[in-house]
Amino acid sequence: MNRKELFQSIWKSQDDAYDLMEEYDSLPHYYGDTVLYQAEAYIVNQIGQMPGITSTELAGILKKTTSACSQIVQKLVGKGLVEQIRNPQNKRVYNLCLTESGKQLYKVHVEFNRHCQELAFQELERFSDEELATCLKIQECINEIYRDDVRRSKEQFGAE
């Protein structure tokens, strides 16, 4: 395989990884007895890590719109996992906290993620530290290429 074909194979592998992550994120997942989509699980996770966070703060962290986060929060409130508490200093702001059910789910989600990482790390044991470091350097370079593409696209179309 020549160098250009190798670059194209790396690009294709990135596309495959993106497609798999997108598919994974679109599927419901069981956390104990609770079914959540990844977007919901991310928000539960953030609220579990940062009790009192607002939807606007969540949006900034997750790089989503406030409206999108608020819609998911409303679903989680409806499922009895999240509660909104009016901020006493600013009555227009709601701070988000997990309910007792939400706290239990958060613990299950943390354990689920730990288990998934453990399985992945076991698979990666077959590579040397040097190979893993090289892979990381390549991934960081590819991420920088994507950042530049995003920046140029935003400049071209006048987006943020």
Backbone as ProteinMPNN parsed JSONL, in Angstrom:
{"seq_chain_A": "MNRKELFQSIWKSQDDAYDLMEEYDSLPHYYGDTVLYQAEAYIVNQIGQMPGITSTELAGILKKTTSACSQIVQKLVGKGLVEQIRNPQNKRVYNLCLTESGKQLYKVHVEFNRHCQELAFQELERFSDEELATCLKIQECINEIYRDDVRRSKEQFGAE", "coords_chain_A": {"N_chain_A": [[0.855, -1.168, 0.0], [0.679, 2.139, -0.962], [1.718, 5.447, 0.215], [-0.347, 7.399, -0.164], [-2.605, 5.757, -0.448], [-2.576, 4.639, 2.083], [-3.101, 6.919, 3.676], [-5.7, 7.406, 2.73], [-6.952, 5.108, 3.652], [-6.796, 5.515, 6.395], [-8.449, 7.763, 6.568], [-10.879, 6.628, 5.719], [-11.249, 4.792, 7.771], [-11.677, 6.562, 9.877], [-14.109, 7.664, 9.029], [-15.696, 5.361, 9.212], [-15.574, 4.924, 11.99], [-16.89, 7.221, 12.89], [-19.461, 6.774, 11.806], [-20.167, 4.453, 13.236], [-20.171, 5.439, 15.888], [-22.188, 7.325, 15.664], [-24.351, 5.643, 15.073], [-24.404, 4.107, 17.445], [-25.006, 6.122, 19.304], [-27.595, 6.673, 18.513], [-29.127, 4.599, 19.355], [-31.278, 3.108, 21.835], [-30.331, 2.546, 25.251], [-29.951, 0.27, 27.945], [-29.885, 0.975, 31.306], [-29.665, -0.535, 34.017], [-32.929, -0.81, 34.969], [-33.797, 1.241, 33.448], [-34.332, 2.914, 30.383], [-32.433, 4.777, 28.204], [-31.482, 7.222, 25.769], [-28.325, 8.127, 24.312], [-27.935, 10.938, 24.346], [-29.599, 11.687, 26.433], [-28.416, 10.266, 28.515], [-25.911, 11.533, 28.613], [-26.647, 14.017, 29.618], [-27.754, 13.355, 32.119], [-25.412, 12.393, 33.251], [-23.792, 14.728, 33.304], [-25.304, 16.374, 35.027], [-25.194, 14.794, 37.281], [-22.48, 15.015, 37.863], [-22.268, 17.727, 38.242], [-24.217, 19.006, 40.177], [-26.927, 21.286, 40.233], [-26.364, 22.662, 37.971], [-27.268, 24.614, 35.076], [-29.559, 24.574, 32.239], [-28.519, 26.162, 30.213], [-25.802, 26.23, 30.865], [-25.267, 23.504, 30.586], [-25.67, 23.249, 27.823], [-23.496, 24.712, 26.834], [-21.331, 23.127, 27.702], [-21.865, 20.657, 26.445], [-21.915, 21.422, 23.859], [-24.28, 22.046, 22.48], [-27.482, 23.424, 21.527], [-29.233, 25.634, 23.761], [-31.947, 25.236, 23.708], [-32.169, 22.596, 22.693], [-30.974, 21.158, 24.799], [-32.739, 21.841, 26.854], [-35.094, 20.596, 25.981], [-34.391, 17.883, 26.205], [-33.893, 17.781, 28.939], [-36.501, 18.221, 29.86], [-37.709, 15.821, 29.068], [-36.326, 14.098, 30.763], [-37.156, 15.056, 33.221], [-39.829, 14.334, 33.02], [-39.505, 11.588, 33.125], [-38.91, 11.28, 35.706], [-36.299, 11.575, 36.623], [-34.802, 13.87, 36.809], [-34.898, 16.999, 38.479], [-36.095, 20.351, 38.425], [-35.043, 23.225, 39.935], [-36.038, 26.314, 41.007], [-33.941, 29.087, 40.795], [-33.025, 30.938, 43.572], [-31.839, 33.474, 43.479], [-32.238, 34.366, 40.913], [-35.115, 34.313, 39.445], [-35.816, 33.482, 36.905], [-34.176, 31.471, 36.178], [-33.445, 28.006, 36.252], [-32.063, 25.573, 38.314], [-30.57, 22.412, 37.933], [-31.027, 19.178, 39.244], [-30.448, 15.786, 40.185], [-33.001, 13.421, 40.809], [-33.756, 11.031, 43.411], [-34.069, 8.613, 42.025], [-32.76, 9.371, 39.699], [-30.167, 9.722, 40.688], [-29.506, 7.086, 41.341], [-29.592, 5.977, 38.778], [-27.52, 7.446, 37.612], [-25.3, 6.392, 38.993], [-25.389, 3.757, 38.013], [-24.956, 4.283, 35.313], [-22.349, 5.383, 35.369], [-20.939, 3.121, 36.198], [-21.519, 1.416, 34.047], [-20.185, 2.784, 31.959], [-17.557, 2.588, 32.938], [-17.191, -0.166, 32.785], [-17.421, -0.57, 29.986], [-15.173, 0.879, 29.115], [-13.184, -0.629, 30.323], [-13.396, -3.069, 28.92], [-12.665, -2.15, 26.362], [-10.048, -1.264, 26.9], [-8.86, -3.684, 27.527], [-8.862, -4.927, 25.024], [-7.082, -3.231, 23.73], [-4.705, -3.833, 24.896], [-3.04, -5.414, 23.375], [-1.405, -3.807, 21.936], [1.672, -2.005, 21.895], [3.036, 0.447, 24.208], [4.299, 2.412, 22.744], [3.096, 2.129, 20.202], [0.455, 2.848, 20.873], [0.881, 5.49, 21.694], [1.687, 6.603, 19.276], [-0.654, 6.272, 17.783], [-2.328, 7.97, 19.225], [-1.081, 10.452, 18.715], [-1.526, 10.627, 15.965], [-4.355, 10.675, 15.931], [-4.811, 13.073, 17.309], [-3.717, 14.867, 15.465], [-5.469, 14.481, 13.288], [-7.815, 15.381, 14.509], [-7.163, 18.076, 14.771], [-7.098, 18.805, 12.095], [-9.826, 18.499, 11.502], [-10.816, 20.511, 13.24], [-9.755, 22.778, 12.001], [-11.099, 22.617, 9.548], [-13.74, 23.044, 10.428], [-13.487, 25.621, 11.505], [-12.804, 27.1, 9.143], [-15.123, 26.659, 7.62], [-17.052, 27.918, 9.235], [-16.111, 30.542, 9.09], [-16.43, 31.019, 6.361], [-19.19, 30.932, 6.044], [-20.066, 32.749, 7.832], [-20.774, 31.938, 10.376], [-20.9, 31.639, 13.974]], "CA_chain_A": [[0.0, 0.0, 0.0], [1.486, 3.356, -0.991], [1.395, 6.417, 1.264], [-1.658, 8.001, -0.414], [-3.61, 4.737, -0.121], [-2.58, 4.524, 3.543], [-3.855, 8.081, 4.151], [-7.11, 7.188, 2.397], [-7.444, 4.064, 4.555], [-6.994, 6.167, 7.7], [-9.649, 8.602, 6.417], [-12.019, 5.709, 5.666], [-11.419, 4.251, 9.116], [-12.301, 7.646, 10.648], [-15.521, 7.706, 8.624], [-16.344, 4.183, 9.795], [-15.706, 5.17, 13.431], [-17.95, 8.224, 13.047], [-20.74, 6.102, 11.544], [-20.46, 3.557, 14.36], [-20.525, 6.253, 17.057], [-23.505, 7.907, 15.392], [-25.331, 4.566, 15.239], [-24.455, 3.787, 18.869], [-25.711, 7.208, 19.977], [-29.006, 6.695, 18.122], [-29.8, 3.432, 19.932], [-31.575, 3.165, 23.273], [-29.465, 1.702, 26.076], [-30.51, -0.077, 29.249], [-29.079, 1.228, 32.493], [-30.537, -1.167, 35.001], [-34.294, -0.919, 34.452], [-34.127, 2.479, 32.744], [-33.879, 3.013, 28.998], [-32.086, 6.14, 27.811], [-30.635, 7.462, 24.604], [-27.056, 8.698, 24.733], [-28.083, 12.365, 24.658], [-30.179, 11.75, 27.774], [-27.404, 9.773, 29.451], [-24.896, 12.583, 28.758], [-27.173, 15.07, 30.486], [-27.788, 12.786, 33.471], [-24.022, 12.337, 33.698], [-23.342, 16.081, 33.624], [-26.008, 16.834, 36.228], [-24.623, 14.013, 38.384], [-21.158, 15.566, 38.173], [-22.372, 19.153, 38.565], [-25.571, 19.326, 40.639], [-27.227, 22.704, 40.236], [-26.069, 23.213, 36.654], [-28.446, 25.082, 34.332], [-29.632, 24.098, 30.849], [-27.595, 26.98, 29.417], [-24.446, 25.735, 31.144], [-25.193, 22.187, 29.932], [-25.537, 23.474, 26.383], [-22.118, 25.112, 26.584], [-20.446, 21.979, 27.916], [-22.158, 19.609, 25.468], [-21.88, 22.041, 22.527], [-25.637, 21.933, 21.931], [-28.256, 24.633, 21.8], [-29.959, 25.618, 25.029], [-33.259, 24.65, 23.413], [-32.019, 21.133, 22.598], [-30.751, 20.648, 26.154], [-33.982, 22.006, 27.62], [-36.031, 19.552, 25.558], [-33.972, 16.613, 26.807], [-34.135, 17.92, 30.377], [-37.941, 18.032, 30.081], [-37.958, 14.375, 28.985], [-35.783, 13.483, 31.975], [-38.073, 15.445, 34.301], [-40.994, 13.474, 32.827], [-39.141, 10.224, 33.523], [-38.662, 11.295, 37.147], [-34.864, 11.451, 36.881], [-34.235, 15.203, 37.017], [-35.813, 18.02, 38.962], [-35.688, 21.729, 38.184], [-35.247, 24.028, 41.141], [-35.937, 27.735, 40.677], [-32.812, 29.751, 41.427], [-33.556, 31.996, 44.432], [-31.276, 34.778, 43.105], [-32.746, 34.747, 39.592], [-36.326, 33.488, 39.303], [-35.962, 32.982, 35.526], [-33.202, 30.389, 35.989], [-33.679, 26.771, 36.995], [-30.923, 24.704, 38.538], [-30.946, 21.017, 37.702], [-30.515, 18.176, 40.17], [-30.983, 14.448, 39.985], [-33.876, 12.871, 41.84], [-33.157, 9.803, 43.957], [-33.995, 7.667, 40.895], [-31.713, 9.873, 38.821], [-28.869, 9.433, 41.324], [-29.254, 5.658, 41.163], [-29.285, 5.805, 37.363], [-26.194, 8.019, 37.413], [-24.336, 5.394, 39.475], [-25.407, 2.644, 37.059], [-24.339, 4.788, 34.083], [-20.907, 5.475, 35.62], [-20.428, 1.74, 36.204], [-21.624, 0.944, 32.661], [-19.068, 3.386, 31.221], [-16.316, 1.989, 33.439], [-17.123, -1.52, 32.227], [-17.136, -0.432, 28.547], [-13.766, 1.277, 28.973], [-12.368, -1.776, 30.72], [-13.387, -3.988, 27.778], [-11.861, -1.535, 25.299], [-8.648, -1.266, 27.316], [-8.382, -5.063, 27.401], [-8.584, -5.143, 23.603], [-5.931, -2.416, 23.34], [-3.496, -4.371, 25.536], [-2.179, -6.085, 22.388], [-0.527, -2.808, 21.337], [2.697, -1.473, 22.79], [2.857, 1.845, 24.601], [4.759, 3.23, 21.612], [2.045, 2.101, 19.176], [-0.669, 3.631, 21.368], [1.285, 6.898, 21.663], [1.648, 7.006, 17.867], [-2.077, 6.364, 17.436], [-2.832, 9.188, 19.852], [-0.545, 11.585, 17.96], [-2.243, 10.664, 14.681], [-5.722, 11.109, 16.196], [-4.765, 14.498, 17.632], [-3.494, 15.569, 14.198], [-6.728, 14.419, 12.543], [-8.742, 16.289, 15.194], [-6.781, 19.447, 14.421], [-7.562, 18.985, 10.711], [-11.273, 18.731, 11.597], [-11.019, 21.838, 13.839], [-9.48, 23.773, 10.958], [-12.221, 22.552, 8.594], [-14.884, 23.682, 11.076], [-13.198, 27.058, 11.57], [-12.912, 27.659, 7.792], [-16.537, 26.628, 7.228], [-17.743, 28.97, 9.976], [-15.689, 31.826, 8.515], [-17.006, 31.133, 5.017], [-20.635, 31.134, 6.121], [-20.379, 33.75, 8.837], [-21.302, 31.346, 11.615], [-20.17, 31.94, 15.208]], "C_chain_A": [[0.909, 1.243, 0.0], [0.967, 4.354, 0.047], [0.014, 7.043, 1.071], [-2.767, 7.007, -0.074], [-3.716, 4.547, 1.402], [-3.347, 5.696, 4.166], [-5.346, 7.886, 3.903], [-7.723, 6.11, 3.293], [-7.69, 4.629, 5.959], [-8.271, 7.0, 7.662], [-10.908, 7.736, 6.436], [-12.302, 5.126, 7.058], [-12.054, 5.288, 10.039], [-13.792, 7.741, 10.322], [-16.301, 6.536, 9.222], [-16.583, 4.384, 11.296], [-16.829, 6.17, 13.695], [-19.325, 7.572, 12.864], [-21.141, 5.184, 12.7], [-20.862, 4.337, 15.611], [-21.9, 6.874, 16.879], [-24.601, 6.852, 15.574], [-25.51, 4.223, 16.71], [-25.271, 4.843, 19.616], [-27.202, 7.22, 19.657], [-29.806, 5.545, 18.748], [-30.155, 3.657, 21.397], [-30.649, 2.198, 24.014], [-30.147, 1.463, 27.418], [-29.478, 0.202, 30.329], [-29.912, 0.722, 33.649], [-31.894, -1.359, 34.364], [-34.699, 0.284, 33.603], [-33.532, 2.464, 31.338], [-33.633, 4.482, 28.684], [-31.351, 6.124, 26.478], [-29.379, 8.164, 25.109], [-27.174, 10.168, 25.106], [-28.661, 12.546, 26.061], [-29.156, 11.328, 28.821], [-26.307, 10.815, 29.672], [-25.375, 13.655, 29.731], [-27.281, 14.581, 31.925], [-26.381, 12.781, 34.051], [-23.525, 13.727, 34.115], [-24.01, 16.61, 34.896], [-25.481, 16.084, 37.45], [-23.271, 14.546, 38.81], [-21.239, 16.997, 38.684], [-23.787, 19.505, 39.017], [-25.766, 20.839, 40.702], [-26.929, 23.391, 38.916], [-27.362, 23.672, 35.978], [-28.431, 24.494, 32.923], [-28.665, 24.876, 29.954], [-26.157, 26.519, 29.626], [-24.231, 24.359, 30.507], [-24.942, 22.346, 28.441], [-24.103, 23.847, 26.033], [-21.149, 23.948, 26.695], [-20.616, 20.946, 26.807], [-22.149, 20.119, 24.022], [-23.189, 21.8, 21.765], [-26.337, 23.265, 22.151], [-28.947, 24.494, 23.15], [-31.32, 24.966, 24.838], [-33.187, 23.126, 23.364], [-31.82, 20.528, 23.982], [-32.023, 20.732, 26.987], [-35.007, 20.939, 27.254], [-35.684, 18.209, 26.189], [-34.203, 16.647, 28.311], [-35.606, 17.678, 30.68], [-38.313, 16.553, 30.004], [-37.492, 13.684, 30.261], [-36.607, 13.846, 33.207], [-39.3, 14.543, 34.233], [-40.748, 12.032, 33.239], [-38.828, 10.14, 35.021], [-37.201, 11.189, 37.525], [-34.204, 12.777, 37.255], [-35.312, 16.103, 37.599], [-35.198, 19.388, 38.697], [-36.034, 22.546, 39.422], [-35.019, 25.493, 40.768], [-34.796, 28.357, 41.492], [-33.33, 30.913, 42.273], [-33.031, 33.397, 44.081], [-31.809, 35.286, 41.766], [-33.914, 33.825, 39.27], [-36.543, 32.951, 37.89], [-35.058, 31.782, 35.25], [-33.59, 29.197, 36.851], [-32.374, 25.999, 37.104], [-31.4, 23.263, 38.475], [-30.263, 20.101, 38.701], [-31.136, 16.834, 39.82], [-31.922, 14.096, 41.139], [-33.17, 11.65, 42.42], [-33.024, 8.745, 42.862], [-32.887, 8.068, 39.938], [-30.327, 9.589, 39.372], [-28.509, 7.959, 41.187], [-28.864, 5.363, 39.719], [-27.879, 6.304, 37.051], [-25.121, 7.011, 37.838], [-24.243, 4.217, 38.512], [-24.706, 3.059, 35.766], [-22.823, 4.884, 34.232], [-20.288, 4.078, 35.573], [-20.454, 1.152, 34.791], [-20.456, 1.48, 31.835], [-17.73, 2.798, 31.637], [-16.116, 0.604, 32.832], [-16.783, -1.473, 30.728], [-15.679, -0.059, 28.311], [-12.841, 0.11, 29.303], [-12.269, -2.785, 29.572], [-12.527, -3.444, 26.643], [-10.38, -1.587, 25.657], [-8.058, -2.669, 27.23], [-8.023, -5.371, 25.952], [-7.321, -4.407, 23.162], [-4.628, -2.893, 23.971], [-2.533, -5.012, 24.53], [-1.211, -5.116, 21.705], [0.476, -2.311, 22.368], [2.374, -0.032, 23.159], [3.26, 2.771, 23.45], [3.705, 3.276, 20.505], [0.841, 2.942, 19.6], [-0.35, 5.124, 21.333], [1.256, 7.423, 20.227], [0.206, 7.18, 17.41], [-2.679, 7.652, 17.992], [-2.345, 10.424, 19.092], [-1.271, 11.74, 16.622], [-3.664, 11.175, 14.889], [-5.765, 12.597, 16.517], [-4.542, 15.336, 16.377], [-4.782, 15.602, 13.374], [-7.758, 15.357, 13.178], [-8.427, 17.742, 14.853], [-7.208, 19.769, 12.982], [-9.065, 19.272, 10.713], [-11.571, 20.108, 12.189], [-10.801, 22.938, 12.801], [-10.599, 23.797, 9.924], [-13.451, 23.27, 9.16], [-14.683, 25.197, 11.104], [-13.365, 27.708, 10.204], [-14.37, 27.706, 7.328], [-17.317, 27.725, 7.934], [-17.384, 30.337, 9.417], [-16.361, 32.059, 7.167], [-18.484, 31.487, 5.088], [-21.046, 32.091, 7.222], [-20.994, 33.203, 10.1], [-20.386, 31.724, 12.764], [-18.711, 31.873, 14.948]], "O_chain_A": [[1.791, 1.379, 0.849], [-0.073, 4.143, 0.67], [-0.725, 7.202, 2.042], [-3.77, 7.389, 0.529], [-4.802, 4.325, 1.936], [-4.15, 5.495, 5.077], [-6.163, 8.173, 4.778], [-8.897, 6.201, 3.652], [-8.662, 4.269, 6.623], [-9.077, 6.958, 8.591], [-11.889, 8.078, 7.096], [-13.457, 4.99, 7.46], [-12.875, 4.942, 10.888], [-14.628, 7.88, 11.215], [-17.43, 6.705, 9.683], [-17.653, 4.058, 11.81], [-17.626, 5.986, 14.616], [-20.236, 7.79, 13.662], [-22.307, 5.141, 13.093], [-21.789, 3.94, 16.316], [-22.686, 6.942, 17.824], [-25.648, 7.131, 16.158], [-26.638, 4.065, 17.178], [-26.116, 4.514, 20.449], [-27.996, 7.726, 20.451], [-31.034, 5.533, 18.671], [-29.415, 4.323, 22.12], [-30.24, 1.171, 23.473], [-30.827, 2.339, 27.953], [-28.346, -0.277, 30.268], [-30.752, 1.438, 34.195], [-32.002, -2.006, 33.322], [-35.82, 0.339, 33.096], [-32.388, 2.058, 31.132], [-34.511, 5.325, 28.872], [-30.693, 5.148, 26.117], [-29.372, 8.727, 26.203], [-26.57, 10.602, 26.087], [-28.258, 13.452, 26.79], [-29.042, 11.949, 29.878], [-25.822, 10.969, 30.793], [-24.608, 14.141, 30.562], [-26.936, 15.312, 32.853], [-26.185, 13.129, 35.216], [-22.905, 13.874, 35.169], [-23.353, 17.222, 35.738], [-25.337, 16.665, 38.525], [-22.946, 14.532, 39.997], [-20.39, 17.435, 39.461], [-24.491, 20.231, 38.314], [-24.892, 21.575, 41.16], [-27.21, 24.579, 38.758], [-28.437, 23.159, 36.289], [-27.409, 23.978, 32.471], [-28.064, 24.307, 29.042], [-25.385, 26.428, 28.672], [-23.165, 24.077, 29.96], [-24.099, 21.656, 27.867], [-23.554, 23.356, 25.046], [-20.248, 23.803, 25.869], [-19.632, 20.419, 26.289], [-22.348, 19.35, 23.083], [-23.201, 21.414, 20.596], [-25.84, 24.126, 22.876], [-29.211, 23.387, 23.62], [-31.79, 24.229, 25.705], [-34.042, 22.443, 23.926], [-32.422, 19.505, 24.307], [-32.347, 19.81, 27.735], [-35.713, 20.433, 28.126], [-36.565, 17.484, 26.65], [-34.654, 15.663, 28.896], [-35.93, 17.001, 31.655], [-39.139, 16.081, 30.786], [-38.17, 12.797, 30.78], [-36.742, 13.04, 34.128], [-39.763, 14.042, 35.258], [-41.672, 11.333, 33.654], [-38.52, 9.067, 35.539], [-36.882, 10.758, 38.633], [-33.177, 12.801, 37.933], [-36.488, 15.986, 37.257], [-33.981, 19.571, 38.735], [-37.174, 22.55, 39.887], [-33.952, 25.864, 40.279], [-34.704, 28.174, 42.706], [-34.01, 31.794, 41.745], [-33.699, 34.394, 44.354], [-31.83, 36.492, 41.517], [-33.712, 32.68, 38.865], [-37.366, 32.057, 37.693], [-35.168, 31.15, 34.2], [-34.001, 29.341, 38.002], [-31.671, 25.797, 36.114], [-32.505, 22.942, 38.913], [-29.069, 20.234, 38.97], [-32.216, 16.766, 39.233], [-31.662, 14.434, 42.294], [-32.091, 11.282, 41.956], [-32.003, 8.063, 42.771], [-32.16, 7.217, 39.425], [-29.412, 9.253, 38.62], [-27.351, 7.617, 40.946], [-27.931, 4.603, 39.459], [-27.136, 5.659, 36.312], [-24.144, 6.805, 37.118], [-23.148, 3.733, 38.224], [-23.948, 2.278, 35.191], [-22.089, 4.505, 33.32], [-19.23, 3.884, 34.974], [-19.515, 0.468, 34.387], [-19.812, 0.73, 31.101], [-16.87, 2.539, 30.795], [-15.013, 0.247, 32.418], [-15.951, -2.248, 30.258], [-15.026, -0.605, 27.422], [-11.834, -0.103, 28.629], [-11.187, -3.295, 29.283], [-11.754, -4.183, 26.033], [-9.549, -1.917, 24.812], [-6.884, -2.828, 26.897], [-7.0, -6.0, 25.682], [-6.574, -4.902, 22.318], [-3.555, -2.405, 23.615], [-1.34, -5.137, 24.808], [-0.308, -5.54, 20.984], [0.17, -2.21, 23.556], [1.554, 0.623, 22.516], [2.62, 3.797, 23.222], [3.447, 4.336, 19.934], [0.27, 3.666, 18.784], [-1.208, 5.935, 20.983], [0.846, 8.559, 19.989], [-0.111, 8.147, 16.717], [-3.442, 8.337, 17.311], [-3.124, 11.346, 18.855], [-1.589, 12.854, 16.205], [-4.139, 12.011, 14.12], [-6.657, 13.306, 16.05], [-5.125, 16.412, 16.246], [-5.14, 16.644, 12.825], [-8.489, 16.048, 12.469], [-9.34, 18.546, 14.666], [-7.631, 20.889, 12.697], [-9.529, 20.174, 10.015], [-12.467, 20.805, 11.711], [-11.563, 23.902, 12.731], [-11.006, 24.867, 9.472], [-14.121, 24.017, 8.447], [-15.59, 25.96, 10.771], [-13.998, 28.758, 10.099], [-14.797, 28.683, 6.713], [-18.149, 28.391, 7.318], [-18.251, 31.199, 9.282], [-16.807, 33.168, 6.871], [-18.974, 32.266, 4.27], [-22.233, 32.234, 7.518], [-21.671, 33.932, 10.825], [-19.229, 32.088, 12.551], [-17.911, 32.094, 15.858]]}, "name": "protein", "num_of_chains": 1, "seq": "MNRKELFQSIWKSQDDAYDLMEEYDSLPHYYGDTVLYQAEAYIVNQIGQMPGITSTELAGILKKTTSACSQIVQKLVGKGLVEQIRNPQNKRVYNLCLTESGKQLYKVHVEFNRHCQELAFQELERFSDEELATCLKIQECINEIYRDDVRRSKEQFGAE"}
